[in-house]
Amino acid sequence: MTDEGRAHLAGIIEGRRSVRRYTANPVPDDDVERMISAFRWAPSGSNKQPWFLIASRNAAFNAAAAGAVRDEVAGIVRRAPGFAQTGENLVRYATFFEKAPLVFYVAGEPQPSRWRKQLEALLPGHPAAGASLSWLVSTAAAIQNLLLTAHALGYGACWLGAPLVARERLERHLEPPDGRRLTAIIPVGRPAETPRPPARRDREETCRRVD
């Protein structure tokens, strides 16, 4: 890779931001397909590709998804009034996706691991035995591919987990294939804000080399 190529790649990775406000400009089909392709080509454990992606430019569909979050939080507050202020903040943070011209709903499929199941049978309680999180890690890799591609194409996006407070309501609305669990919601659009670079922890706190 040339020095120019390295600089370009670093610029995409380091320049990506979590963008929460978007213009009304629509996202054309070609760009939607580029993002979907990047998502699909992520690495996954044993190449199981445990993900499923719903791409929606339908404002009514997205508004209904945001409504499911509001309804769930309202129900929580009715049962636990002490959650009212937190719930208000949560709704504000978890429903802005409905204003984006494009919303991706990402689901993943929890999958068993043969060797972990065998280990559980032979050595119950071993820390590596039991359920595998490979499906979740693989789906996260696909999400990162999508986010970086969106940024490279000039869009802003945000990886949202807060709406999962209403996971069951959302899954009834989204109807992902059987076995897939909603994992994230990602709104995408031309940025209507320029977030400042986020602070990074010191390198020594997060990295170590062994040469």
Summary of the structure (lengths in Angstrom):
residues: 211
radius of gyration: 19.4
end to end distance: 23.3
largest distance: 59.4
contacts: 593
relative contact order: 0.22
helix: 53%
strand: 13%
